[in-house]
Amino acid sequence: MLVGAKIKKLRLKKGFSINELSDKSGVSKSYLSYIERGIQKNPSLQVLTKLAYTLDTNVEELLDNHNSAIDGIDEDWISLVEEAIEDGITKEDFAGILEYVKFKKRQEN
C-alpha cells in the first residue's frame, strides 16, 4: 500500500478530516491532499514524522510496504469502500446491494 493510502486510512480511522490532520500536524492541507492522492509519492522524512506523530504511529509503519488483503486493489475501489463506511453503510447493507446487482445482471441476460 502506498504511503498516501496508509496516511488516509489512519486519518479516517482516527476520525480526522483532512483539515484537522493538517492543523494538528502542521502539514499544509494541499500537500497532505497530494500525498493522499498519490500525486506526491515521496514526502520528506520531516513531513512523515509530523504525520506519524499526529496519527499515533511511526514513520517505519507508514513506509512499510508489507502485503495486505487490499494490496493490488485500485484506489477507486478503496475510496468507494471508505466513502460507504463514512456514510454509515454496513456490511449487511453492502451485501444486500451486491445481491441486488447480481439479480439485475441475471435479469439482463
C-alpha positions as CSV (number, residue, x, y, z in Angstrom):
1,M,0.0,0.0,0.0
2,L,1.3,3.4,-0.9
3,V,2.3,5.8,1.9
4,G,-0.6,8.2,0.9
5,A,-3.2,5.5,1.2
6,K,-1.8,4.5,4.6
7,I,-2.0,8.0,5.8
8,K,-5.5,8.4,4.6
9,K,-6.6,5.1,6.1
10,L,-5.1,6.1,9.5
11,R,-6.6,9.6,9.2
12,L,-10.1,8.2,8.7
13,K,-9.6,5.6,11.4
14,K,-8.8,8.5,13.8
15,G,-11.9,10.3,12.6
16,F,-9.8,13.3,11.3
17,S,-10.9,15.4,8.4
18,I,-8.0,16.4,6.1
19,N,-8.3,19.9,7.6
20,E,-7.9,18.5,11.1
21,L,-4.9,16.4,10.3
22,S,-3.4,19.4,8.5
23,D,-3.9,21.7,11.6
24,K,-2.7,19.1,14.1
25,S,0.4,18.1,12.2
26,G,1.4,21.4,10.7
27,V,1.4,19.9,7.2
28,S,-0.4,22.1,4.6
29,K,-3.8,20.8,3.5
30,S,-2.9,20.9,-0.2
31,Y,0.4,19.0,0.4
32,L,-1.4,16.4,2.5
33,S,-4.0,16.0,-0.2
34,Y,-1.3,15.5,-2.8
35,I,0.2,12.8,-0.6
36,E,-3.1,11.0,0.0
37,R,-4.0,11.1,-3.7
38,G,-0.6,9.7,-4.7
39,I,0.5,12.8,-6.6
40,Q,3.3,13.4,-4.1
41,K,4.7,9.9,-3.7
42,N,7.9,10.7,-1.8
43,P,7.2,13.1,1.1
44,S,10.1,14.2,3.2
45,L,11.1,12.5,6.4
46,Q,10.2,15.6,8.3
47,V,6.6,15.6,6.9
48,L,6.3,11.9,7.5
49,T,7.5,12.3,11.1
50,K,4.9,15.0,11.7
51,L,2.1,12.9,10.3
52,A,3.2,9.7,12.0
53,Y,3.3,11.5,15.4
54,T,-0.2,13.0,14.9
55,L,-1.6,9.7,13.8
56,D,0.0,7.8,16.7
57,T,2.2,5.6,14.6
58,N,5.8,5.8,13.4
59,V,7.5,6.5,10.1
60,E,8.5,2.9,9.7
61,E,4.9,1.8,9.7
62,L,3.9,4.4,7.2
63,L,6.7,3.3,4.9
64,D,6.3,-0.5,5.5
65,N,5.1,-1.9,2.2
66,H,4.0,-5.3,3.5
67,N,1.4,-7.2,1.6
68,S,-2.1,-6.9,2.9
69,A,-5.6,-8.1,1.9
70,I,-6.1,-4.8,-0.1
71,D,-2.8,-4.6,-1.9
72,G,-3.5,-4.7,-5.6
73,I,-6.9,-3.2,-5.3
74,D,-7.0,0.1,-7.2
75,E,-7.5,3.4,-5.3
76,D,-11.0,4.0,-6.8
77,W,-12.3,0.8,-5.1
78,I,-10.7,1.7,-1.8
79,S,-12.2,5.2,-2.0
80,L,-15.6,3.8,-2.7
81,V,-15.5,1.5,0.2
82,E,-14.2,4.2,2.5
83,E,-16.9,6.5,1.4
84,A,-19.5,3.8,2.0
85,I,-18.2,3.3,5.6
86,E,-18.1,7.1,6.2
87,D,-21.8,7.3,5.1
88,G,-22.7,4.5,7.6
89,I,-23.3,1.7,5.1
90,T,-23.0,-1.6,7.0
91,K,-21.6,-4.9,5.7
92,E,-25.1,-6.2,5.7
93,D,-26.2,-3.2,3.6
94,F,-23.4,-3.8,1.2
95,A,-24.2,-7.5,0.9
96,G,-27.8,-6.5,0.0
97,I,-26.6,-4.1,-2.6
98,L,-24.3,-6.8,-4.1
99,E,-27.2,-9.3,-4.2
100,Y,-29.4,-6.7,-6.0
101,V,-26.7,-6.0,-8.6
102,K,-26.4,-9.8,-9.2
103,F,-30.1,-10.0,-9.5
104,K,-30.2,-7.2,-12.1
105,K,-27.4,-8.7,-14.1
106,R,-29.3,-12.1,-14.2
107,Q,-32.4,-10.2,-15.4
108,E,-30.4,-8.6,-18.2
109,N,-29.3,-12.0,-19.5
